[in-house]
């Protein structure tokens, strides 16, 4: 009897056994949680900016979500869809790593660092080198969908740019390794049609202040220190056991929907869906940070 024969049971012979369902159940199975010294993560980077009209906006991770993760608040159980998406992201990274190794430009991957001043611990995806031997850091990201592709890769009327939260994460890496790696590359690949692009990310002084530079364009809305100041504020909340306010919304009100649609923060598809039936709460747009947050019941269960 071979290995395949060993897994054949009356259940699947009769046609009732679903391999897909079994796989999904395996993906979302409870896992043993190991106790680790708590750290803040580069993926929790955020910054608050002020627009010309005086309104404020948080870019990056919600401080409350980072606080709840650090303090051990119970997370919602992941669903199979989110676990498959997570796994596909790793697959995309593995594909690129294999190509870079074959090309001879790979230097290292899963490179860890720890910032003792801000208690930030992270692991960058890879270090590669140019043909002339210059080393640089690399972060690989995947995404899906027309709206995301328009925002990240761009089109004739829209200049593509990195997703803000992912850019901030990469900026933390670039700042931590700025004495060893002069810049980082962000590599993006769309999981449906394989559309792809890259961005060059630098941290360098501009008029005496360390700034983010993306493809040669200086980010003027915030400084590097503004990002780390948010980590300091988060640490204060953790030390004082003071839950930060929620910084995003699961659902926008009517005025916010109109305003954010005019600014491109709400897609045309979601806007039209809302307009067709605004009374259906499932048609009301909101912040993706809340939609995918494992702590959304903490904020929006009432």
C-alpha positions, 0 to 999 in steps of 0.5 A: 500500500502506498502513501496515497492509499493510506489516506483514502477513507470511506469518507472520500471514496463516497464523495463526501470528503472535500480536500479544499474544505479540509485544507481551509480548516488546516489553514485556520487551525488554532496554533500554539502561541509562544511567549516572546519578548514584546517588540514594536514592528516596522509594519506598525509605523505611522505618521500624522500629516496635516493637509493644506485645508487643515484636516489631519490624516494618519498614514500607516497603522492605527496606533490603537491596533498596534497597542492592542497587538502589543498588550495581547488583546485577543485577535479575531480568528483568521479566515481561510481567504486571508490565510491564502492571501498571506501565503501567496504573498510569501510565494511571490517573495520566494519566486523573486528570491529564487530568480535573484539567486540564479542571477547572482545578485542575491546577498542575503534575506530575512535580515533582522535588526533591533532598535533599542531606543524605540524597541523596534524589531524587524526583518527585511526581505532581502539584500541584493547587489548591483552589477558593480557590487553596490548593495541595497535593501529590497522589500517585496510586496504583492497586491490585487485588483484594478483600484490598487493597480491604478494607485500603485502602478498608475496609468495615463492620468495617475502617477503610481506610488507605494502604498503608504503603510508599506512605504513607511515600513520600508522607510524604517528599514532604510533608516535602520540600515542607512549606514550600510545600504544607501537605498532600498527597492520596493518591488510590487507584483499584482497577483492576478495579471502579474503587473509589476513595478518598482520604487527606489526608497532613500533616507537622506538629509534635505536642508538639514532634516532627514527625509524620505525620497521616493524615485528622487522625489522628496516627501515634504509632508513628514520627516523621519523623526515624525515617524519615530515620534509616533513610536514614542507616543505609542510606547507612552500609551503602552506604559500607561496602559492608556488605550489610544483612540481609533484612528480610522473608521469602519464606515464613513458618513455621507459627507466623508464618502463624498469628500474622499471620493473626490480625493480618490480615497474611495474608488468609483466602484465602491462609490457607485455601489453606495449610491445605488443603495446607501441604506445597505450598510454593506455598501458603505465604504470605510477605511481598509485598515478597519476592514482587515483589522483583527481587533475591529470588534474591540472598536465597532462591536457596539 
